[in-house]
Amino acid sequence: MAACVRAIQQQNGSLVLELDPAANDLTTCQYVVQSGVEVVGNPLALSAEDGAVASGLIVSCWVAAYATRSVIATFRGSSKDE
């Protein structure tokens, strides 16, 4: 279950988040914090390590596709002058 949170500015300029139990409508909240159950079920909620692995896989796919295209172009004997 999501919770409504409001930011309270401290004297040193930093912000402290505080739960707002009076808020019933999440669309009027300043910030909305998801519970652990909602985050675990979300396929886009990645840790930094998971994000690095996913980006590495994407880059690897692009490199493999570029290499494959280069090899095919070499075998066909195509040139940019044509």
C-alpha positions, -999 to +999 in steps of 0.1 A: +000+000+000+013+034-009+017+061+017+014+099+014+046+118+025+053+155+029+086+172+030+095+194+060+124+218+056+148+220+085+167+251+096+199+238+079+181+236+046+178+199+044+144+181+040+129+155+062+101+133+049+072+127+073+042+104+067+009+123+063-018+100+077-046+126+071-042+123+033-067+100+017-062+109-019-028+100-033-031+125-062-030+154-038+002+142-020+035+160-023+053+126-025+041+090-027+061+062-012+055+026-023+055-003+001+078-032-003+052-054-019+046-029-047+083-025-054+090-062-055+062-068-081+075-040-103+097-052-131+112-018-137+124-013-100+160-023-104+189-021-081+221-004-093+237-038-099+207-051-119+207-019-140+244-023-148+238-059-159+208-050-180+227-021-197+257-044-203+234-069-220+219-042-242+253-029-252+265-064-259+235-070-282+242-038-301+279-048-305+270-083-317+245-069-343+271-044-355+297-071-358+273-094-377+264-066-401+300-058-407+308-095-414+279-098-439+289-065-456+325-079-460+313-111-475+291-093-500+319-070-510+298-039-507+314-005-506+301+029-498+310+042-533+282+023-550 
